[in-house]
């Protein structure tokens, strides 16, 4: 019982850190950039500052609004540059310089891939969330359906193109083609699946409740040994009487 309590406490702590760290990082970055902008703007001579004659509280509010607006407009400007040819060339040139730095280049590339995976519209790339048997039979992994394969004959088994991501970095993974009848459809969204992958299963929905009940029953029936009776409560002596016993060599 004490061991379970320690494990639950550890899981709660990790889940809390996964929520607090991104939030605290965002707040800290916003505060740092806003403070820098405010300090930069307040260095203007009083003759060029039109807000010096206003109430100090109003001046502080205006400085805070400008400190938040300038970074936001800068991000929008960079995004606008990234969507045209000239701006894209300048950003690519800066990225090549940054990636040439040994440590900073690796960190930048990893963060960029992770943010592109999380922030971009996943609905257009991933159609639904499924479970596939990987890396061996009996073990299930979360995967995303990316398309379906055309078959030569109409009555052939329908094949699905799936992407099996890794955790906690879902930007890498494996591509596989699997029969549709061999996968389990999950009733969760793409975003919820990413929460499970990024947290290693600590944060996210209960996958057991996302699996259809009829599929659970079918998997249990297929995995049950053929020589065991159905719906029978067995004690240890009866189990030994029905389970196959291997002879010692």
Secondary structure, DSSP 4 states (H G I P E B T S, - for coil): -HHHHHHHHHHHHHHHHHHHHHHHHHHHHHHHHHHHHHHHHHTS-TTT-TTTTS-HHHHHHHHHHHHHHHHHHHHHHHHHHHTSHHHHHHHHHHHHHHHTSHHHHHHHHHHHHHHHHHHS-STTT--EEEEEE-SSTT-EEEEEEEEEE--SSTTSPPEEEEEEE-SS-TTSEEEEEEEGGG-EEBSS-HHHHHHHHHHTTSSS--HHHHB-HHHHHHHHHHHS-TTSPTT----HHHHHHHS--PPP-
